[in-house]
Amino acid sequence: LGGGPNRIGQGIEVDYCCVQAVFALQKMGYEAIMVNSNPETVSTDYDTADKLYFEPLTVEDVMNICDLEKPDGVIVQFGGQTPLNLALKLEAAGVPIIGTSPRSIELAEDRKFFSELLSRLDIPQAESGTGFTYDETHEIAERIGYPVMVRPSYVLGGRSMEVVYDDSTLKRYMVEAVKVSPEHPILVDKFLEGAIEVDVDAVCDSEQVVIAAIMEHIEEAGIHSGDSACVIPTRTLKPEILETIRDYTKKLGKGLDVRGLMNVQYAVRNGTVYVLEVNPRASRTVPFVSKAIGKPVAQVATQVMTGMTLKEIGFTREIKIKHFAVKEAVLPFLKFPGADIVLGPEMRSTGEVMGIDMNYGLAYLKSQAGAGGRIPKEGGVFISVNDQHKPPCVKIARKFKEHGFTIYTTLGTHKFLAENGIETTLVYKVNEARPHVVDLMIDQSINLIINTPSGRVSRFDEKAIRSNAISRNIPLITTIAAANAVVEGLDAYRIHKRTIKALQDYHAEIDATAEDSQ
């Protein structure tokens, strides 16, 4: 079952998984039947599947097809949330759902069961609760403390997900959220500020769990995983943290009896690894992971779902790569002049690109260029960071000076950098006087912006700068980690220049390394 119409949170990445599943089934000698209603996808091309039913993804339509075709198995894991919403009803009607059982998928969404599972497995999670009304969610928020992350259950792409800082915002949120998901509870989680988020994709055959990739987010915690840049392999996580992540992933795969793909999202804070979410299904990172490690992960999962073991398939260990692969989101803000472009927990991206290189900095620069935000090699950089980020900003500003950039700063950042021996050009904020920062963006003195917001007030204050950056196609960096990646990329560019190599060549190097290790 495909994903139906593309929308934010569910698009081409699920279609990629569906097409890969078709290829795997055909290689195994099965007749592959595709059910999807989107004319703009590869899965609905006339020559992809053996049979195509261009039908709506409803219980009635799928049941009609199953009554006619009498399939050996139906795969719901690859089409995103749309087919998952049908899974329990189809299973109850006697349709043979293969792979992870719909009940296991349902339990992963059940906050009470999931909390009990994590307690049983001795895996930390952020404090949380569920409620249907404002009074219920308010009681949870008071108990665990603001800020909290709130979201309806069973939604796509973090729709209506929000970080809430106070009672009045929670009250407004509940009115809107109940309209979005009246039949399901609202999930309330403690928001872990300052954490590093990590995504893990794995394949499980109920006996063995093999990690396909561990991805470290470059954006700050609280930004939806679909909007975050991330890197394979990880860059800042200590070996003991990575071992903990591997251990928790294997425990969760077996605990949920996953057969096929699984995605786990973690937050690492002060040396503790917290589980944020587990999805026993294909995630939107599967195409990126597959291309980074050189293995068709969705095909492997399909083979597992039809009864093969990972040992029989020959996919038994995590693949170590020598290059760096950086995923960057493509955002549609240029199409919406004046929109506030600050990223948050509700997904807004409409695509993604990958930068790949033996050097992390160059891989990051390539990803920015691919997403339409080419980083300049000279010119003016505007730096305005919150108090928390001022100390690590010193090294970044010094690097830009070394590369010959003119640095523009607002008063707080200007004073702090001056105290640390870095001269900058002071500019006014938009609401102070002229010429202010937007004026310098207009006359092209500034062609790169580093601005880290903190809290709701500063996010609101910076809206004019961010909107103008988008409308004038000026690259905008909103995290210290991304700013570090930029200066590392500029360093590498000065030494190595650009390298262009086919993806297949990177994959050939992975295979050669694997043969050597054997």
Disulfide bonds with the S-S distance in Angstrom:
none
